[in-house]
Amino acid sequence: MSKPSVYGFTQEQLIEWLLPHGHKKFRAQQVWDWLYRKRVTTFAEMTDVNSACLALLEEHYAISTLEEHTKQVSADGTVKFLFRLSDGNLIETVLMRHKFGLSVCVTTQVGCNIGCSFCASGLLAKSRDLTSGEITEQIMKVQLYLDAAGQGERVSHIVVMGIGEPFDNYKHMSDFINTVKDHKGLAIGPRHITVSTSGLAGKIREFADSDLNTNLAVSLHAPNDELRTRIMKINKAIPIAKLMDAIDYYLEKTNRRITLEYILLKDVNDKVEHALELAELVGDRRDLVNVNLIPYNPVDEHSQYQRSTPEAIDAFYDVMKKQNVSCSVRLEHGADIDAACGQLRSKQIRKEA
């Protein structure tokens, strides 16, 4: 049986695990520094950690549990990694270059049960959650890739928007965030981390009550229940009114801006009347809501959907602005390397089948 990832510990959890084994707090801090500041890839490289502690760690944990299966580099600098987990499953991680820094999109589950009708990630049902170590290791693999390039670059932002529903893997996602934002480790500020959910209302409330303090994005994609239920089956269980109640709780509790993600599907949800309905739904939340319009990335298995025309995208955006709703259009990254989340993995699985 394969060993779990040592990256699965938060620093406090590592301290708590080592203490009963006779190792003091400073040992955990040494190990933490070697993992996240010096970024070693073997326990043997931790030269100032005593041999008994290293032997204990090596017996129970591994530093590397992800194997790079495929890597694609886009003309715009986007890098898409396909990693093989220790159980043979494949996951995707994407490095994106922005003016504000380097952002990594991480995966939280193998497959997805949300089943959005336009999404490549949901083509395979969820088989399991990723551990916090497997999520954190995605960041470490990307950072090691950057380290090897020798340009002194570092991951500055994280979006938890890869395969899976992060709030359906809440505990491991939370541990991951606490690990990467630790100021003695990677020190990625919580305002540089965004978690995206399809709208699990109860978890939005729990997230609001937590001390994670990261940004929140909610995949809305339709302004009314009839349309949202048609393209997102989760809306049957959590209709828009229930979702907006949870969003209101989050806004009141945190006073932090929230992003409503809205993927534009040609002749489905991209008309002026949909934009007006969306603006009405945002209503008096305008000061704390930004609508992020997402041009659709076509997926072979979902041929019923096409990308909205540039004219339709512009018209939708104009309505938002005229209704005084903060709005942006997501910039594309890696259009030449299967940019839509889940495409690389599903194509690889078909190839190996």
Contacts in CASP RR format, 6 or more apart in sequence:
PFRMAT RR
TARGET T0000
AUTHOR 0000-0000-0000
METHOD contacts of the structure
MODEL  1
MSKPSVYGFTQEQLIEWLLPHGHKKFRAQQVWDWLYRKRVTTFAEMTDVN
SACLALLEEHYAISTLEEHTKQVSADGTVKFLFRLSDGNLIETVLMRHKF
GLSVCVTTQVGCNIGCSFCASGLLAKSRDLTSGEITEQIMKVQLYLDAAG
QGERVSHIVVMGIGEPFDNYKHMSDFINTVKDHKGLAIGPRHITVSTSGL
AGKIREFADSDLNTNLAVSLHAPNDELRTRIMKINKAIPIAKLMDAIDYY
LEKTNRRITLEYILLKDVNDKVEHALELAELVGDRRDLVNVNLIPYNPVD
EHSQYQRSTPEAIDAFYDVMKKQNVSCSVRLEHGADIDAACGQLRSKQIR
KEA
2 62 0 8 1.000
2 65 0 8 1.000
2 86 0 8 1.000
2 87 0 8 1.000
3 60 0 8 1.000
3 61 0 8 1.000
3 62 0 8 1.000
3 65 0 8 1.000
4 60 0 8 1.000
4 61 0 8 1.000
4 62 0 8 1.000
4 65 0 8 1.000
4 131 0 8 1.000
4 133 0 8 1.000
5 61 0 8 1.000
5 62 0 8 1.000
5 63 0 8 1.000
5 65 0 8 1.000
5 131 0 8 1.000
5 133 0 8 1.000
5 134 0 8 1.000
5 136 0 8 1.000
5 137 0 8 1.000
6 31 0 8 1.000
6 35 0 8 1.000
6 57 0 8 1.000
6 61 0 8 1.000
6 62 0 8 1.000
6 63 0 8 1.000
6 133 0 8 1.000
7 35 0 8 1.000
7 63 0 8 1.000
7 132 0 8 1.000
7 133 0 8 1.000
7 134 0 8 1.000
7 136 0 8 1.000
7 137 0 8 1.000
7 140 0 8 1.000
7 179 0 8 1.000
8 131 0 8 1.000
8 132 0 8 1.000
8 133 0 8 1.000
8 136 0 8 1.000
8 175 0 8 1.000
8 176 0 8 1.000
8 179 0 8 1.000
9 17 0 8 1.000
9 179 0 8 1.000
10 132 0 8 1.000
10 175 0 8 1.000
10 178 0 8 1.000
10 179 0 8 1.000
10 182 0 8 1.000
11 28 0 8 1.000
11 29 0 8 1.000
11 32 0 8 1.000
11 179 0 8 1.000
11 182 0 8 1.000
11 184 0 8 1.000
11 185 0 8 1.000
13 175 0 8 1.000
14 28 0 8 1.000
14 31 0 8 1.000
14 32 0 8 1.000
15 25 0 8 1.000
15 28 0 8 1.000
15 29 0 8 1.000
18 24 0 8 1.000
18 27 0 8 1.000
18 28 0 8 1.000
18 31 0 8 1.000
18 53 0 8 1.000
18 56 0 8 1.000
19 25 0 8 1.000
21 56 0 8 1.000
23 52 0 8 1.000
23 53 0 8 1.000
23 56 0 8 1.000
27 49 0 8 1.000
27 50 0 8 1.000
27 53 0 8 1.000
29 184 0 8 1.000
30 46 0 8 1.000
30 48 0 8 1.000
30 49 0 8 1.000
31 46 0 8 1.000
31 49 0 8 1.000
31 53 0 8 1.000
31 57 0 8 1.000
32 182 0 8 1.000
32 184 0 8 1.000
32 185 0 8 1.000
33 184 0 8 1.000
33 185 0 8 1.000
34 40 0 8 1.000
34 45 0 8 1.000
34 46 0 8 1.000
34 49 0 8 1.000
35 63 0 8 1.000
35 140 0 8 1.000
35 185 0 8 1.000
36 182 0 8 1.000
36 184 0 8 1.000
36 185 0 8 1.000
36 186 0 8 1.000
37 184 0 8 1.000
37 185 0 8 1.000
38 45 0 8 1.000
39 140 0 8 1.000
39 143 0 8 1.000
39 144 0 8 1.000
39 147 0 8 1.000
40 46 0 8 1.000
40 63 0 8 1.000
41 63 0 8 1.000
41 64 0 8 1.000
41 144 0 8 1.000
42 63 0 8 1.000
43 49 0 8 1.000
43 54 0 8 1.000
43 57 0 8 1.000
43 58 0 8 1.000
43 63 0 8 1.000
44 54 0 8 1.000
46 54 0 8 1.000
64 137 0 8 1.000
65 85 0 8 1.000
65 86 0 8 1.000
65 133 0 8 1.000
65 134 0 8 1.000
65 137 0 8 1.000
66 83 0 8 1.000
66 84 0 8 1.000
66 85 0 8 1.000
66 86 0 8 1.000
66 91 0 8 1.000
66 134 0 8 1.000
66 137 0 8 1.000
66 138 0 8 1.000
66 141 0 8 1.000
67 83 0 8 1.000
67 84 0 8 1.000
68 81 0 8 1.000
68 82 0 8 1.000
68 83 0 8 1.000
68 84 0 8 1.000
68 141 0 8 1.000
69 82 0 8 1.000
69 83 0 8 1.000
69 84 0 8 1.000
69 90 0 8 1.000
69 348 0 8 1.000
70 81 0 8 1.000
70 82 0 8 1.000
70 344 0 8 1.000
70 348 0 8 1.000
71 79 0 8 1.000
71 80 0 8 1.000
71 81 0 8 1.000
71 82 0 8 1.000
72 79 0 8 1.000
72 80 0 8 1.000
72 337 0 8 1.000
72 338 0 8 1.000
72 344 0 8 1.000
73 79 0 8 1.000
73 337 0 8 1.000
74 80 0 8 1.000
74 333 0 8 1.000
74 334 0 8 1.000
74 335 0 8 1.000
74 336 0 8 1.000
74 337 0 8 1.000
74 339 0 8 1.000
75 334 0 8 1.000
75 336 0 8 1.000
76 97 0 8 1.000
76 333 0 8 1.000
76 334 0 8 1.000
76 335 0 8 1.000
77 97 0 8 1.000
77 334 0 8 1.000
78 94 0 8 1.000
78 95 0 8 1.000
78 96 0 8 1.000
78 97 0 8 1.000
78 333 0 8 1.000
78 334 0 8 1.000
78 337 0 8 1.000
78 339 0 8 1.000
79 94 0 8 1.000
79 95 0 8 1.000
79 142 0 8 1.000
79 145 0 8 1.000
80 92 0 8 1.000
80 93 0 8 1.000
80 94 0 8 1.000
80 95 0 8 1.000
80 334 0 8 1.000
80 337 0 8 1.000
80 338 0 8 1.000
80 344 0 8 1.000
81 92 0 8 1.000
81 93 0 8 1.000
81 94 0 8 1.000
81 95 0 8 1.000
81 138 0 8 1.000
81 141 0 8 1.000
81 142 0 8 1.000
81 145 0 8 1.000
82 90 0 8 1.000
82 91 0 8 1.000
82 92 0 8 1.000
82 344 0 8 1.000
82 345 0 8 1.000
82 348 0 8 1.000
83 90 0 8 1.000
83 91 0 8 1.000
83 92 0 8 1.000
83 93 0 8 1.000
83 138 0 8 1.000
83 141 0 8 1.000
84 90 0 8 1.000
85 91 0 8 1.000
85 110 0 8 1.000
85 130 0 8 1.000
85 134 0 8 1.000
89 110 0 8 1.000
89 127 0 8 1.000
89 128 0 8 1.000
90 345 0 8 1.000
90 348 0 8 1.000
90 349 0 8 1.000
91 107 0 8 1.000
91 110 0 8 1.000
91 130 0 8 1.000
91 134 0 8 1.000
91 138 0 8 1.000
91 163 0 8 1.000
91 345 0 8 1.000
92 107 0 8 1.000
92 162 0 8 1.000
92 163 0 8 1.000
92 341 0 8 1.000
92 342 0 8 1.000
92 344 0 8 1.000
92 345 0 8 1.000
93 104 0 8 1.000
93 105 0 8 1.000
93 106 0 8 1.000
93 107 0 8 1.000
93 138 0 8 1.000
93 141 0 8 1.000
93 142 0 8 1.000
93 162 0 8 1.000
94 104 0 8 1.000
94 105 0 8 1.000
94 162 0 8 1.000
94 333 0 8 1.000
94 341 0 8 1.000
95 102 0 8 1.000
95 103 0 8 1.000
95 104 0 8 1.000
95 142 0 8 1.000
95 145 0 8 1.000
95 146 0 8 1.000
95 155 0 8 1.000
96 102 0 8 1.000
96 103 0 8 1.000
96 104 0 8 1.000
96 105 0 8 1.000
96 333 0 8 1.000
96 334 0 8 1.000
97 103 0 8 1.000
97 333 0 8 1.000
98 157 0 8 1.000
100 156 0 8 1.000
100 157 0 8 1.000
101 156 0 8 1.000
101 157 0 8 1.000
102 146 0 8 1.000
102 153 0 8 1.000
102 154 0 8 1.000
102 155 0 8 1.000
102 156 0 8 1.000
102 157 0 8 1.000
103 155 0 8 1.000
103 156 0 8 1.000
103 157 0 8 1.000
103 158 0 8 1.000
103 159 0 8 1.000
104 138 0 8 1.000
104 139 0 8 1.000
104 142 0 8 1.000
104 155 0 8 1.000
104 157 0 8 1.000
104 158 0 8 1.000
104 159 0 8 1.000
105 158 0 8 1.000
105 159 0 8 1.000
105 160 0 8 1.000
105 161 0 8 1.000
105 162 0 8 1.000
105 341 0 8 1.000
106 135 0 8 1.000
106 138 0 8 1.000
106 139 0 8 1.000
106 158 0 8 1.000
106 159 0 8 1.000
106 160 0 8 1.000
106 161 0 8 1.000
106 162 0 8 1.000
106 176 0 8 1.000
107 130 0 8 1.000
107 135 0 8 1.000
107 138 0 8 1.000
107 162 0 8 1.000
107 163 0 8 1.000
107 164 0 8 1.000
108 129 0 8 1.000
108 130 0 8 1.000
108 135 0 8 1.000
108 160 0 8 1.000
108 162 0 8 1.000
108 163 0 8 1.000
108 164 0 8 1.000
108 165 0 8 1.000
108 166 0 8 1.000
108 169 0 8 1.000
108 172 0 8 1.000
108 173 0 8 1.000
109 126 0 8 1.000
109 128 0 8 1.000
109 129 0 8 1.000
109 130 0 8 1.000
109 163 0 8 1.000
109 164 0 8 1.000
109 165 0 8 1.000
109 168 0 8 1.000
109 169 0 8 1.000
110 124 0 8 1.000
110 126 0 8 1.000
110 127 0 8 1.000
110 128 0 8 1.000
110 129 0 8 1.000
110 130 0 8 1.000
110 163 0 8 1.000
111 121 0 8 1.000
111 122 0 8 1.000
111 124 0 8 1.000
111 125 0 8 1.000
111 126 0 8 1.000
111 127 0 8 1.000
111 163 0 8 1.000
111 164 0 8 1.000
112 119 0 8 1.000
112 121 0 8 1.000
112 122 0 8 1.000
112 124 0 8 1.000
112 125 0 8 1.000
112 126 0 8 1.000
112 163 0 8 1.000
112 164 0 8 1.000
112 165 0 8 1.000
113 122 0 8 1.000
113 125 0 8 1.000
113 126 0 8 1.000
113 165 0 8 1.000
113 168 0 8 1.000
114 122 0 8 1.000
114 164 0 8 1.000
114 165 0 8 1.000
114 168 0 8 1.000
114 198 0 8 1.000
114 232 0 8 1.000
114 233 0 8 1.000
114 234 0 8 1.000
115 122 0 8 1.000
115 232 0 8 1.000
115 233 0 8 1.000
115 234 0 8 1.000
116 122 0 8 1.000
116 198 0 8 1.000
116 219 0 8 1.000
116 221 0 8 1.000
116 231 0 8 1.000
116 232 0 8 1.000
116 233 0 8 1.000
116 234 0 8 1.000
117 230 0 8 1.000
117 231 0 8 1.000
117 232 0 8 1.000
117 233 0 8 1.000
117 302 0 8 1.000
117 304 0 8 1.000
117 305 0 8 1.000
118 231 0 8 1.000
118 263 0 8 1.000
118 265 0 8 1.000
118 296 0 8 1.000
118 299 0 8 1.000
118 302 0 8 1.000
118 305 0 8 1.000
119 299 0 8 1.000
119 302 0 8 1.000
119 341 0 8 1.000
120 297 0 8 1.000
120 299 0 8 1.000
120 301 0 8 1.000
120 302 0 8 1.000
120 340 0 8 1.000
120 341 0 8 1.000
120 342 0 8 1.000
120 343 0 8 1.000
120 346 0 8 1.000
121 162 0 8 1.000
121 163 0 8 1.000
121 164 0 8 1.000
121 341 0 8 1.000
121 342 0 8 1.000
122 163 0 8 1.000
122 164 0 8 1.000
122 342 0 8 1.000
123 299 0 8 1.000
123 301 0 8 1.000
123 342 0 8 1.000
123 346 0 8 1.000
124 345 0 8 1.000
124 346 0 8 1.000
124 349 0 8 1.000
126 164 0 8 1.000
126 168 0 8 1.000
129 168 0 8 1.000
129 169 0 8 1.000
129 172 0 8 1.000
130 169 0 8 1.000
130 172 0 8 1.000
131 172 0 8 1.000
132 171 0 8 1.000
132 172 0 8 1.000
132 173 0 8 1.000
132 174 0 8 1.000
132 175 0 8 1.000
132 176 0 8 1.000
132 179 0 8 1.000
133 172 0 8 1.000
133 175 0 8 1.000
133 176 0 8 1.000
133 179 0 8 1.000
135 172 0 8 1.000
135 173 0 8 1.000
135 176 0 8 1.000
136 176 0 8 1.000
136 179 0 8 1.000
136 180 0 8 1.000
139 155 0 8 1.000
139 158 0 8 1.000
139 180 0 8 1.000
139 186 0 8 1.000
142 155 0 8 1.000
143 154 0 8 1.000
143 155 0 8 1.000
143 186 0 8 1.000
146 152 0 8 1.000
146 153 0 8 1.000
146 154 0 8 1.000
146 155 0 8 1.000
155 186 0 8 1.000
155 188 0 8 1.000
156 188 0 8 1.000
156 192 0 8 1.000
157 188 0 8 1.000
157 192 0 8 1.000
157 193 0 8 1.000
157 194 0 8 1.000
158 180 0 8 1.000
158 188 0 8 1.000
158 192 0 8 1.000
158 193 0 8 1.000
158 194 0 8 1.000
159 193 0 8 1.000
159 194 0 8 1.000
159 196 0 8 1.000
160 166 0 8 1.000
160 173 0 8 1.000
160 176 0 8 1.000
160 177 0 8 1.000
160 193 0 8 1.000
160 194 0 8 1.000
160 195 0 8 1.000
160 196 0 8 1.000
161 194 0 8 1.000
161 196 0 8 1.000
161 217 0 8 1.000
161 341 0 8 1.000
162 341 0 8 1.000
162 342 0 8 1.000
163 341 0 8 1.000
163 342 0 8 1.000
163 345 0 8 1.000
165 197 0 8 1.000
165 198 0 8 1.000
165 200 0 8 1.000
166 173 0 8 1.000
166 195 0 8 1.000
166 196 0 8 1.000
166 197 0 8 1.000
167 173 0 8 1.000
167 195 0 8 1.000
167 197 0 8 1.000
167 199 0 8 1.000
167 200 0 8 1.000
167 203 0 8 1.000
167 204 0 8 1.000
167 207 0 8 1.000
168 200 0 8 1.000
168 203 0 8 1.000
170 203 0 8 1.000
170 206 0 8 1.000
173 195 0 8 1.000
174 210 0 8 1.000
174 212 0 8 1.000
177 190 0 8 1.000
177 193 0 8 1.000
177 195 0 8 1.000
177 212 0 8 1.000
177 214 0 8 1.000
178 212 0 8 1.000
179 186 0 8 1.000
180 186 0 8 1.000
180 188 0 8 1.000
180 193 0 8 1.000
181 187 0 8 1.000
181 188 0 8 1.000
181 189 0 8 1.000
181 190 0 8 1.000
181 193 0 8 1.000
181 214 0 8 1.000
190 212 0 8 1.000
190 213 0 8 1.000
190 214 0 8 1.000
190 215 0 8 1.000
191 213 0 8 1.000
191 214 0 8 1.000
191 215 0 8 1.000
193 214 0 8 1.000
193 215 0 8 1.000
194 214 0 8 1.000
194 215 0 8 1.000
194 216 0 8 1.000
194 217 0 8 1.000
194 259 0 8 1.000
195 207 0 8 1.000
195 212 0 8 1.000
195 214 0 8 1.000
195 215 0 8 1.000
195 216 0 8 1.000
195 217 0 8 1.000
196 216 0 8 1.000
196 217 0 8 1.000
196 218 0 8 1.000
196 219 0 8 1.000
196 261 0 8 1.000
197 203 0 8 1.000
197 204 0 8 1.000
197 216 0 8 1.000
197 217 0 8 1.000
197 218 0 8 1.000
197 219 0 8 1.000
198 218 0 8 1.000
198 219 0 8 1.000
198 232 0 8 1.000
198 234 0 8 1.000
199 218 0 8 1.000
199 219 0 8 1.000
199 234 0 8 1.000
199 238 0 8 1.000
199 243 0 8 1.000
199 246 0 8 1.000
200 234 0 8 1.000
200 238 0 8 1.000
201 238 0 8 1.000
201 242 0 8 1.000
201 243 0 8 1.000
201 245 0 8 1.000
201 246 0 8 1.000
202 246 0 8 1.000
204 216 0 8 1.000
204 218 0 8 1.000
204 243 0 8 1.000
204 246 0 8 1.000
204 247 0 8 1.000
204 249 0 8 1.000
204 250 0 8 1.000
205 246 0 8 1.000
205 249 0 8 1.000
205 250 0 8 1.000
207 216 0 8 1.000
207 250 0 8 1.000
208 249 0 8 1.000
208 250 0 8 1.000
208 253 0 8 1.000
208 254 0 8 1.000
209 253 0 8 1.000
213 254 0 8 1.000
215 256 0 8 1.000
215 257 0 8 1.000
215 258 0 8 1.000
215 259 0 8 1.000
216 250 0 8 1.000
216 256 0 8 1.000
216 258 0 8 1.000
216 259 0 8 1.000
217 258 0 8 1.000
217 259 0 8 1.000
217 260 0 8 1.000
217 261 0 8 1.000
217 292 0 8 1.000
218 243 0 8 1.000
218 247 0 8 1.000
218 258 0 8 1.000
218 259 0 8 1.000
218 260 0 8 1.000
218 261 0 8 1.000
219 232 0 8 1.000
219 261 0 8 1.000
219 263 0 8 1.000
220 228 0 8 1.000
220 240 0 8 1.000
220 243 0 8 1.000
220 260 0 8 1.000
220 261 0 8 1.000
220 262 0 8 1.000
220 278 0 8 1.000
221 228 0 8 1.000
221 231 0 8 1.000
221 232 0 8 1.000
221 261 0 8 1.000
221 262 0 8 1.000
221 263 0 8 1.000
221 269 0 8 1.000
222 228 0 8 1.000
222 230 0 8 1.000
222 231 0 8 1.000
222 232 0 8 1.000
222 235 0 8 1.000
222 269 0 8 1.000
222 274 0 8 1.000
223 269 0 8 1.000
223 274 0 8 1.000
223 277 0 8 1.000
223 278 0 8 1.000
223 280 0 8 1.000
223 281 0 8 1.000
224 240 0 8 1.000
224 277 0 8 1.000
225 235 0 8 1.000
225 239 0 8 1.000
225 240 0 8 1.000
227 268 0 8 1.000
227 269 0 8 1.000
227 274 0 8 1.000
228 235 0 8 1.000
228 239 0 8 1.000
228 240 0 8 1.000
229 235 0 8 1.000
229 236 0 8 1.000
229 239 0 8 1.000
231 265 0 8 1.000
231 268 0 8 1.000
231 269 0 8 1.000
240 281 0 8 1.000
244 281 0 8 1.000
247 258 0 8 1.000
247 285 0 8 1.000
248 285 0 8 1.000
250 256 0 8 1.000
250 258 0 8 1.000
251 258 0 8 1.000
251 285 0 8 1.000
251 288 0 8 1.000
255 288 0 8 1.000
256 288 0 8 1.000
257 288 0 8 1.000
257 289 0 8 1.000
257 290 0 8 1.000
258 288 0 8 1.000
258 289 0 8 1.000
258 290 0 8 1.000
259 289 0 8 1.000
259 290 0 8 1.000
259 291 0 8 1.000
259 292 0 8 1.000
260 282 0 8 1.000
260 289 0 8 1.000
260 290 0 8 1.000
260 291 0 8 1.000
260 292 0 8 1.000
261 292 0 8 1.000
261 294 0 8 1.000
262 269 0 8 1.000
262 278 0 8 1.000
262 291 0 8 1.000
262 292 0 8 1.000
262 293 0 8 1.000
262 294 0 8 1.000
263 269 0 8 1.000
263 294 0 8 1.000
263 296 0 8 1.000
264 270 0 8 1.000
264 293 0 8 1.000
264 294 0 8 1.000
264 295 0 8 1.000
264 296 0 8 1.000
264 307 0 8 1.000
264 308 0 8 1.000
264 312 0 8 1.000
264 313 0 8 1.000
264 316 0 8 1.000
265 296 0 8 1.000
265 305 0 8 1.000
265 306 0 8 1.000
265 307 0 8 1.000
265 308 0 8 1.000
266 296 0 8 1.000
266 305 0 8 1.000
266 306 0 8 1.000
266 307 0 8 1.000
266 308 0 8 1.000
266 309 0 8 1.000
266 312 0 8 1.000
268 305 0 8 1.000
270 308 0 8 1.000
270 312 0 8 1.000
270 313 0 8 1.000
270 316 0 8 1.000
271 312 0 8 1.000
271 316 0 8 1.000
272 315 0 8 1.000
272 316 0 8 1.000
272 319 0 8 1.000
274 316 0 8 1.000
275 315 0 8 1.000
275 316 0 8 1.000
275 319 0 8 1.000
275 320 0 8 1.000
275 323 0 8 1.000
276 319 0 8 1.000
276 323 0 8 1.000
278 291 0 8 1.000
278 320 0 8 1.000
278 325 0 8 1.000
279 319 0 8 1.000
279 320 0 8 1.000
279 323 0 8 1.000
279 325 0 8 1.000
282 289 0 8 1.000
282 291 0 8 1.000
282 325 0 8 1.000
286 324 0 8 1.000
286 325 0 8 1.000
286 326 0 8 1.000
289 325 0 8 1.000
289 326 0 8 1.000
290 326 0 8 1.000
290 327 0 8 1.000
290 328 0 8 1.000
291 320 0 8 1.000
291 325 0 8 1.000
291 326 0 8 1.000
291 327 0 8 1.000
291 328 0 8 1.000
292 327 0 8 1.000
292 328 0 8 1.000
292 329 0 8 1.000
292 330 0 8 1.000
293 313 0 8 1.000
293 316 0 8 1.000
293 317 0 8 1.000
293 320 0 8 1.000
293 327 0 8 1.000
293 328 0 8 1.000
293 329 0 8 1.000
293 330 0 8 1.000
294 329 0 8 1.000
294 330 0 8 1.000
295 307 0 8 1.000
295 308 0 8 1.000
295 313 0 8 1.000
295 329 0 8 1.000
295 330 0 8 1.000
295 332 0 8 1.000
296 305 0 8 1.000
296 306 0 8 1.000
296 307 0 8 1.000
296 308 0 8 1.000
297 307 0 8 1.000
297 335 0 8 1.000
297 339 0 8 1.000
297 340 0 8 1.000
297 343 0 8 1.000
298 305 0 8 1.000
298 306 0 8 1.000
298 307 0 8 1.000
298 340 0 8 1.000
299 305 0 8 1.000
299 340 0 8 1.000
299 343 0 8 1.000
301 346 0 8 1.000
308 316 0 8 1.000
313 329 0 8 1.000
317 327 0 8 1.000
317 329 0 8 1.000
320 326 0 8 1.000
320 327 0 8 1.000
321 327 0 8 1.000
332 339 0 8 1.000
333 339 0 8 1.000
337 344 0 8 1.000
338 344 0 8 1.000
338 347 0 8 1.000
END
